[in-house]
Amino acid sequence: MKKTIVPFFISHRGCPHRCIFCDQQKIAGAVGTFPSPAEIRDTVARYRHSSGSRVVDVAFYGGSFTSIAREDQQRLLFPLQDLIAAGEVSSVRVSTRPDTLDAAAAAFLHAAGVDVVELGVQSMDDSVLRQAERGHAAADVAPAVRCLKNEGITVGLQLMPGLPGDTMAISLVSLASVLELRPDFLRIYPTVVVAGTPLAQSYADGSYRPLSLGEAVELCKRLLHCAHRAGVPIVRMGLQPTVDLERGGVILAGPFHPAFRQLVEGELCFDLLKKLLPRCTDGAEPVTVFCAPSKIADVVGQKRANIRRLHRDRGLRIGRVRGDSSLTPFEMIVAGSDGTRRGSILEDLSYTIKEKYHV
């Protein structure tokens, strides 16, 4: 059963400055003001009632939580203590910057019931971080992760491929660097150009070229494959669509797509199909593809893109895609008139670095 999350938006609060890509109000879809203790308790109660959930999770989105004054952190977290003790709130998460997270900050969060912290890493390349005006270095990430893990706090890391100065190789090295830290999960947000940001001005004057949708999918396919092999889940790829983001004139350029993750997953499936199908059929008879039930849509591709591409480019026809609960989400079996072949995204696919872009 999907958990009910009670969101509180504190956009830009605690941030020492604005990064060139950022407008939290448009990205998060809410203005970041601190709720009062009564508002926090009332909001939790309202979500519990409307969702029918006895237990909910609380998340503070946006901003840099450990950069705001300690008394403000206390005002936000202490109203939750009785709710945590009563079993009405099961998890509390916050987001922050790696350079504002030390042992004392981690200890305070743990004592206040925070059990998930997401760090906005964005890149592990110092040149990319400088151009993005992040104000921290790649070397700040490992100590922050270590402090959180020492307190038993679940750690999520966020990466943002496609920033100025980034390349496919740099993004892959950044991913490899954060995977070495063994985070509990990752989020990957390909850079988009939001109106009113410094990045929008760079885009307007031609000094910055964002990734195309195709380039972002190609890159994120490799990132996802690496993370799968490392056993670290990527819980989100691409910005969450909001009313503000989808309003005309907000996103000026870049690889925003409401189903970006499905496009990426579909590409991995397509690559495995290309590897398996030529050895299973001569194209004369349709083949059947078996996959995990949850992966049928990814195998078919968005708007049946994979089925159409295989027929158009290779003359291969897929008659049916059927769910098989004995298969993992990474496995497929293709069956045709000339036999069957089984394959795995993890074991049968490998990717070399192809420098298709420099932004």
WODATA-V711712 format. One record per backbone hydrogen bond with DSSP energy under -0.5 kcal/mol. NH is the residue of the N-H (numbers start at 0). CO is the residue of the C=O. If there is no record, write none. Layout:
nh=NH co=CO
nh=NH co=CO
This chain:
nh=4 co=2
nh=5 co=56
nh=6 co=4
nh=7 co=58
nh=9 co=7
nh=9 co=60
nh=12 co=9
nh=14 co=11
nh=18 co=16
nh=19 co=131
nh=21 co=18
nh=25 co=22
nh=26 co=22
nh=27 co=23
nh=28 co=24
nh=29 co=24
nh=32 co=8
nh=32 co=30
nh=39 co=35
nh=40 co=36
nh=41 co=37
nh=42 co=38
nh=43 co=39
nh=44 co=40
nh=45 co=41
nh=46 co=42
nh=47 co=43
nh=48 co=44
nh=49 co=45
nh=50 co=46
nh=51 co=47
nh=52 co=47
nh=55 co=87
nh=56 co=3
nh=57 co=90
nh=58 co=5
nh=59 co=92
nh=60 co=7
nh=60 co=58
nh=63 co=12
nh=64 co=94
nh=66 co=63
nh=67 co=63
nh=67 co=64
nh=71 co=68
nh=72 co=68
nh=73 co=69
nh=74 co=70
nh=75 co=71
nh=76 co=72
nh=77 co=73
nh=79 co=76
nh=80 co=77
nh=83 co=79
nh=84 co=80
nh=85 co=81
nh=86 co=83
nh=87 co=82
nh=88 co=82
nh=89 co=55
nh=90 co=55
nh=92 co=57
nh=93 co=115
nh=94 co=59
nh=95 co=117
nh=99 co=96
nh=100 co=97
nh=101 co=99
nh=105 co=101
nh=106 co=102
nh=107 co=103
nh=108 co=104
nh=109 co=105
nh=110 co=106
nh=111 co=107
nh=112 co=109
nh=113 co=108
nh=114 co=91
nh=115 co=91
nh=116 co=153
nh=117 co=93
nh=118 co=155
nh=119 co=95
nh=120 co=118
nh=120 co=157
nh=121 co=157
nh=122 co=120
nh=125 co=123
nh=128 co=124
nh=129 co=125
nh=130 co=126
nh=131 co=127
nh=132 co=129
nh=133 co=128
nh=139 co=136
nh=140 co=137
nh=141 co=137
nh=142 co=138
nh=143 co=139
nh=144 co=140
nh=145 co=141
nh=146 co=142
nh=147 co=143
nh=148 co=144
nh=149 co=145
nh=150 co=146
nh=150 co=147
nh=151 co=148
nh=152 co=147
nh=153 co=114
nh=155 co=116
nh=156 co=184
nh=157 co=118
nh=158 co=186
nh=159 co=121
nh=162 co=159
nh=165 co=162
nh=167 co=356
nh=170 co=166
nh=171 co=167
nh=172 co=168
nh=173 co=169
nh=174 co=170
nh=175 co=171
nh=176 co=172
nh=177 co=173
nh=178 co=174
nh=179 co=175
nh=180 co=177
nh=181 co=178
nh=182 co=177
nh=183 co=154
nh=184 co=154
nh=185 co=232
nh=186 co=156
nh=187 co=235
nh=188 co=158
nh=189 co=187
nh=190 co=160
nh=192 co=252
nh=193 co=191
nh=194 co=249
nh=196 co=193
nh=198 co=19
nh=199 co=196
nh=200 co=196
nh=201 co=197
nh=202 co=198
nh=203 co=199
nh=204 co=200
nh=205 co=202
nh=206 co=201
nh=207 co=201
nh=208 co=358
nh=209 co=207
nh=215 co=211
nh=216 co=212
nh=217 co=213
nh=218 co=214
nh=219 co=215
nh=220 co=216
nh=221 co=217
nh=221 co=218
nh=222 co=218
nh=223 co=219
nh=224 co=220
nh=225 co=221
nh=226 co=222
nh=227 co=223
nh=228 co=224
nh=229 co=225
nh=230 co=226
nh=230 co=227
nh=231 co=226
nh=232 co=183
nh=232 co=230
nh=234 co=185
nh=234 co=232
nh=235 co=185
nh=237 co=187
nh=245 co=241
nh=246 co=243
nh=249 co=246
nh=250 co=244
nh=250 co=246
nh=251 co=192
nh=251 co=249
nh=252 co=192
nh=254 co=190
nh=255 co=253
nh=259 co=256
nh=260 co=236
nh=262 co=258
nh=263 co=259
nh=264 co=260
nh=265 co=261
nh=266 co=262
nh=267 co=263
nh=268 co=264
nh=269 co=265
nh=270 co=266
nh=271 co=267
nh=272 co=268
nh=273 co=269
nh=274 co=270
nh=275 co=271
nh=276 co=272
nh=277 co=273
nh=278 co=275
nh=279 co=276
nh=280 co=276
nh=286 co=316
nh=287 co=334
nh=288 co=319
nh=289 co=332
nh=290 co=321
nh=291 co=327
nh=291 co=330
nh=294 co=291
nh=295 co=292
nh=298 co=294
nh=299 co=295
nh=300 co=296
nh=303 co=300
nh=304 co=301
nh=305 co=299
nh=306 co=299
nh=307 co=303
nh=308 co=304
nh=309 co=305
nh=310 co=306
nh=311 co=307
nh=312 co=308
nh=313 co=309
nh=314 co=310
nh=315 co=309
nh=317 co=315
nh=318 co=286
nh=318 co=316
nh=319 co=286
nh=321 co=288
nh=323 co=290
nh=326 co=323
nh=330 co=327
nh=331 co=342
nh=332 co=289
nh=333 co=340
nh=334 co=287
nh=335 co=338
nh=337 co=279
nh=338 co=335
nh=340 co=333
nh=342 co=331
nh=344 co=329
nh=347 co=343
nh=348 co=344
nh=354 co=352
nh=355 co=353
nh=358 co=165
